[in-house]
């Protein structure tokens, strides 16, 4: 009988098996970068929204509707916080399960930016009413 041949360590096939699909490193990094930008955009929007609340205090003495403006800004801030938390949670779940998360993170960033633009328009329309 002949003895079985044993290969030395490290001489077998390298890399992941062909049937296992692993995400690229850039997908997780890009998704995290986009989520950081979305959080930064949200925080900048909240700071600018605070200045909007200061404007409504000055505006209350005149003929503008300060309550409606404050309500519009608060509603936009809370809605965007929910969008940001949902987008972040879904993106993190996709990263952990090794699926493409960069698309969800990009949509989250776009929704935050567009949401603040809509919030500014809603704020000034509410002040004018």
Phi, psi and omega in degrees: 000141177265151180279147179292147180273127179248125180281148177291154180302140177085002182262001179279187179295145181253159177089175180286156176301153184294334182272001179255122180261115180253141179290154175286153180298326182294332180294311180294318180295316179296320179296318179294319178298317179294324177292323176297318177296323178294317177296319178296318177298321178294316181294320176297319177297322178294320178296314178294328176294323177299319176296328175296322176296326177293323178296320181293332176293320177288324185286338184297333179288337180265203187266015181267160185267089185292325181296317180294322178295317178294320179295319179298316180293318179295320180296318179294318181297317180291318179297317179290329175296319178295317178299317181295317179293318178295313179298320178292316180297317179294319180296316180295320177298319179293324178294317181294321180274009175061044175243171183288115184250349186294330180292316180295320179294321178295317178297322178298314179299315180296318179296323178294315181294312180296323179298319178290325177296316176297323178297321178295316179297316179296323179298310182289327175293322179290326176294324183284342183283000000 
